[in-house]
């Protein structure tokens, strides 16, 4: 009978450790998810010059479209502030779309394996960006739920686990459809 | 520590997650400016703009994964008991319990180890799956990577089954060493969105560790079938060779022989029913999770329609592995597929559920 308090204490400690570790795991997942978004954005910036390089020889009459893509990429890279950034990103998406629309008019370009694979790469990257944002927000929600619900909220407040912020895009960029670059 | 609230970028004021090296929004590196990594007070209120389709709570996956690990242990334990019983009964029927037990335990150990350590490579090679090439299957690889990001699992290995049939399956003990296989016919016929749905469904199986359980179930069914097969054939062939001539009968106990016969017939049946009933639940769960990953249930719905509409069979599809596929390859897809012995819910019902989710998403 004397062991009962001991066993009880052990159970409580075990639960405590498990709950704490769970919160740490969730928090690290959020960091990782954030990193993932960034990796994909960089990838998109890197892919665009390659695409422009490949298509520019074929598209002597479409210099304007190419220039717009390059400018949009530059603007996205240098945009200041969240609103401007979101806007620049969506402009970039739009210009890419129009570039691919133009590509449709050039049969020899469409048949070019390099162009096709770059096009697929960009579509994939575009999707990865939005899925990474989605996963980030899902992770934040899981974490915030955990630190706000009983009983983990006691541990959260004891060890200063605070709420995380959701990734939010500006209203105008919300309307941007998920890459439709097929 | 107030850092938990995330660092405000000193330049643009954007809120970054703690530990960020530079501002995500304006790319201002932290630590170069005075006051860098300054902290904002309370975080902004949670976004109202969360996707309308509910994300699948991550805890559900943890739960499902734990459940699957428990169930897999249970299956191996069950398999042990079945082998013990069959071994005793069959050994007894031939008059040598020790040999029966020994043989069945050796079989058990070999099968269990093979299933656990090379289950997925066996399943992949049975269906002739080849690793997807970097160039040749760029879109498939991209879609898998996209969905792995959405699901938050490491990207699995990607395989293509060179056949015109339409199907897909996932294998692997753990998400870290999982594989996804799709048929070439599927790649030809599905749009990118539909492919996303299918891959998301497979990743949901991987994330909830259904794939571990599935391999174990395949082994259980296969092993029990094998053992009882051995016995039943043995009773036909063994009579001549084994009957000790002098005594004019089998050395074993007749009652045990009947018991062994009964077990040998019933055990595979019981194992199969177990395999079926449990895997149907998982399909609905994986469909729902896939909708959560893609936020687009209609993609998977129309993929299922195309798959159900049919195509030639995938080579190597058989009773042992039928429950691994996204749509049961061996069944007609009518209402009759919902019988007790079916590994999958009727595809019609799955499509209906997905369409209902899509209706919500579109209407909101």
Interface residues (C-beta under 8 A of the other chain):
Chain A: X26 X29 X30 X31 X33 X34 X36 X37 X38 X40 X77 X79 X80 X81 X82 X85 X117 X120 X121 X123 X124 X127 X128 X131 X132 X134 X135 X137 X138 X139 X141 X142 X144 X145 X160 X161 X162 X163 X164 X165 X166 X168 X169 X174 X182
Chain B: X1 X2 X4 X5 X6 X11 X12 X13 X14 X15 X16 X17 X18 X19 X20 X24 X25 X26 X27 X42 X43 X44 X46 X47 X49 X50 X51 X55 X57 X58 X59 X135 X138 X139 X142 X143 X145 X146 X147 X149 X150 X151 X152 X191 X192 X196 X293 X295
